[in-house]
């Protein structure tokens, strides 16, 4: 596609090629944020079985959508543990891990061997250490990534989805994924919102090149993005 033809397209028609026009801007942003904590726009999953996402809007208020489509740039585990119940404020967890392997804090150590990372150590048979997965996304027609944090109840369907795509030779950053929500209930009878995932299409070769370059830049940031604490519940939301 010629540059003239590309600029004649709307952002939506460009699909995932919009980020090619902002690669230099993202690099400039990298330089500007050196030594600072980067803040990605958040996509939020509701509590209590809601089936509507909150995504970044054009103004200050988020948009509510039943589903959206995006390319997955990067994803990684995030573990966190609080010794006591939330009593207010936005304090960081007593122990946490940005890779799901090594916890930093108290008790710290190997996540897999940690007794707090076992089912039955938390409320209603859950883990005392909360497991989440951060997903850095590029929505179609957008130039910069968003961040979605999957709670524990959405990890199994995400794992199953990734396995199904890998078995077909598709890496998560070479396809478009449709994200939706459904109401689910845990073993304690408590309703929660569970993310669902579906293959939409493969990225074009041009889109794959653009997305791969952005994926590498996002990976360099991932370990430096701090945890976001819900001011009402004290739960780590991202």
QUISUL-V428598 format. One record per residue. RES is the residue in three letters. D_FIRST is the distance of its C-alpha to the first C-alpha in Angstrom with 2 decimals. Layout:
# QUISUL-V428598
res=RES d_first=D_FIRST
res=RES d_first=D_FIRST
This chain:
# QUISUL-V428598
res=UNK d_first=0.00
res=UNK d_first=3.82
res=UNK d_first=6.59
res=UNK d_first=8.35
res=UNK d_first=6.49
res=UNK d_first=6.42
res=UNK d_first=10.02
res=UNK d_first=10.92
res=UNK d_first=10.82
res=UNK d_first=14.11
res=UNK d_first=14.78
res=UNK d_first=15.70
res=UNK d_first=12.61
res=UNK d_first=10.56
res=UNK d_first=13.02
res=UNK d_first=13.59
res=UNK d_first=10.73
res=UNK d_first=13.20
res=UNK d_first=15.17
res=UNK d_first=12.71
res=UNK d_first=13.69
res=UNK d_first=17.29
res=UNK d_first=17.75
res=UNK d_first=19.87
res=UNK d_first=21.71
res=UNK d_first=22.58
res=UNK d_first=23.86
res=UNK d_first=25.91
res=UNK d_first=27.22
res=UNK d_first=28.29
res=UNK d_first=30.31
res=UNK d_first=31.82
res=UNK d_first=32.95
res=UNK d_first=34.53
res=UNK d_first=37.99
res=UNK d_first=37.41
res=UNK d_first=36.84
res=UNK d_first=33.27
res=UNK d_first=33.08
res=UNK d_first=30.27
res=UNK d_first=30.26
res=UNK d_first=32.22
res=UNK d_first=31.71
res=UNK d_first=35.28
res=UNK d_first=37.05
res=UNK d_first=40.23
res=UNK d_first=43.65
res=UNK d_first=46.16
res=UNK d_first=43.91
res=UNK d_first=41.57
res=UNK d_first=38.38
res=UNK d_first=36.22
res=UNK d_first=34.00
res=UNK d_first=33.98
res=UNK d_first=30.51
res=UNK d_first=29.69
res=UNK d_first=29.57
res=UNK d_first=28.55
res=UNK d_first=32.17
res=UNK d_first=35.00
res=UNK d_first=35.66
res=UNK d_first=33.68
res=UNK d_first=32.25
res=UNK d_first=33.86
res=UNK d_first=31.76
res=UNK d_first=32.80
res=UNK d_first=29.60
res=UNK d_first=26.19
res=UNK d_first=23.16
res=UNK d_first=21.96
res=UNK d_first=20.85
res=UNK d_first=23.88
res=UNK d_first=23.35
res=UNK d_first=26.96
res=UNK d_first=30.41
res=UNK d_first=33.97
res=UNK d_first=37.62
res=UNK d_first=39.68
res=UNK d_first=43.47
res=UNK d_first=46.04
res=UNK d_first=49.78
res=UNK d_first=52.26
res=UNK d_first=55.96
res=UNK d_first=57.18
res=UNK d_first=56.06
res=UNK d_first=54.09
res=UNK d_first=56.39
res=UNK d_first=53.99
res=UNK d_first=51.71
res=UNK d_first=48.53
res=UNK d_first=49.96
res=UNK d_first=47.87
res=UNK d_first=48.90
res=UNK d_first=51.81
res=UNK d_first=49.77
res=UNK d_first=46.05
res=UNK d_first=43.38
res=UNK d_first=39.68
res=UNK d_first=39.16
res=UNK d_first=41.62
res=UNK d_first=43.61
res=UNK d_first=45.78
res=UNK d_first=47.33
res=UNK d_first=48.32
res=UNK d_first=51.35
res=UNK d_first=54.37
res=UNK d_first=54.87
res=UNK d_first=51.80
res=UNK d_first=51.27
res=UNK d_first=49.57
res=UNK d_first=47.86
res=UNK d_first=48.47
res=UNK d_first=52.17
res=UNK d_first=52.76
res=UNK d_first=55.20
res=UNK d_first=53.51
res=UNK d_first=50.33
res=UNK d_first=52.21
res=UNK d_first=52.49
res=UNK d_first=55.77
res=UNK d_first=56.00
res=UNK d_first=54.52
res=UNK d_first=55.29
res=UNK d_first=55.27
res=UNK d_first=54.72
res=UNK d_first=51.55
res=UNK d_first=50.93
res=UNK d_first=52.41
res=UNK d_first=49.25
res=UNK d_first=46.25
res=UNK d_first=43.18
res=UNK d_first=39.75
res=UNK d_first=36.19
res=UNK d_first=33.62
res=UNK d_first=30.04
res=UNK d_first=27.28
res=UNK d_first=24.57
res=UNK d_first=21.18
res=UNK d_first=21.12
res=UNK d_first=18.03
res=UNK d_first=16.85
res=UNK d_first=19.03
res=UNK d_first=18.53
res=UNK d_first=21.85
res=UNK d_first=23.76
res=UNK d_first=26.85
res=UNK d_first=29.93
res=UNK d_first=31.72
res=UNK d_first=35.13
res=UNK d_first=36.32
res=UNK d_first=40.12
res=UNK d_first=42.28
res=UNK d_first=42.32
res=UNK d_first=38.56
res=UNK d_first=38.44
res=UNK d_first=39.52
res=UNK d_first=36.92
res=UNK d_first=34.18
res=UNK d_first=35.59
res=UNK d_first=35.76
res=UNK d_first=32.15
res=UNK d_first=30.94
res=UNK d_first=33.22
res=UNK d_first=31.91
res=UNK d_first=28.29
res=UNK d_first=29.33
res=UNK d_first=31.35
res=UNK d_first=28.23
res=UNK d_first=26.44
res=UNK d_first=24.28
res=UNK d_first=24.40
res=UNK d_first=24.52
res=UNK d_first=21.49
res=UNK d_first=19.26
res=UNK d_first=20.01
res=UNK d_first=20.37
res=UNK d_first=24.09
res=UNK d_first=25.99
res=UNK d_first=28.92
res=UNK d_first=32.04
res=UNK d_first=35.78
res=UNK d_first=39.04
res=UNK d_first=42.68
res=UNK d_first=44.55
res=UNK d_first=48.09
res=UNK d_first=49.33
res=UNK d_first=52.57
res=UNK d_first=54.50
res=UNK d_first=53.49
res=UNK d_first=51.28
res=UNK d_first=48.14
res=UNK d_first=44.84
res=UNK d_first=41.13
res=UNK d_first=39.23
res=UNK d_first=35.46
res=UNK d_first=33.80
res=UNK d_first=30.54
res=UNK d_first=28.51
res=UNK d_first=25.44
res=UNK d_first=22.72
res=UNK d_first=19.74
res=UNK d_first=18.02
res=UNK d_first=15.05
res=UNK d_first=11.83
res=UNK d_first=11.60
res=UNK d_first=9.06
res=UNK d_first=11.58
res=UNK d_first=14.45
res=UNK d_first=13.71
res=UNK d_first=13.65
res=UNK d_first=16.67
res=UNK d_first=18.58
res=UNK d_first=18.58
res=UNK d_first=19.87
res=UNK d_first=22.35
res=UNK d_first=23.95
res=UNK d_first=24.51
res=UNK d_first=26.03
res=UNK d_first=28.32
res=UNK d_first=29.83
res=UNK d_first=30.85
res=UNK d_first=32.12
res=UNK d_first=35.65
res=UNK d_first=36.24
res=UNK d_first=35.53
res=UNK d_first=38.98
res=UNK d_first=40.43
res=UNK d_first=40.57
res=UNK d_first=43.94
res=UNK d_first=44.64
res=UNK d_first=47.27
res=UNK d_first=49.14
res=UNK d_first=49.27
res=UNK d_first=48.75
res=UNK d_first=46.24
res=UNK d_first=43.35
res=UNK d_first=40.34
res=UNK d_first=37.60
